[in-house]
């Protein structure tokens, strides 16, 4: 798996980028997805991971939310085993490379290794939402946000107005708590 954290993929795609597909996953469902931007017009795929959805007990409401997010993106939507579906899609398009974005999800490395064993996988970096090296519970947004909000607001020296701060949480310009 190629990790380009210290590199930038330019606007003029090289041959590898032209022969690529993009794997969009649940941790970067936005139009500004860096992998989509690195290969404009490249075929893209999102796979609903049946095993993961069953393990997490994903509700219909959550599935509808994900689906509505996907409708905003230029992706083909499939379901099943993620690696199998992405590889079949890549082969179907004659791809020589798969592009994606990083993910903290535990299954990401396993899926990435399976993909990279057959077709080179390039992880296109993105600007992190927050700088935090500790444990984040990704199963529920409220648990994640309880920790993340202390680090997310006020990053990069941006001023933080009192009315823009999350309730009862104030941070300084470096992202640390005030008071």
Secondary structure, 3 states (H helix, E strand, C coil): CEECCCCCCCCCCCHHHHCEEEECCCCCCCCCCHHHHHCCCCCEEEEEEHHHHHHHCCCHHHHHHHHHHHCCCCCEEEEECHHHHHHHHHHHCCCCEEEEECCCCHHHHHHHHHHHCCCCEEEECCCCCCCCCCCCCCCCHHHHHHHHHHHHCCHHHCCCCHHHCCCCCCECCCCCECC
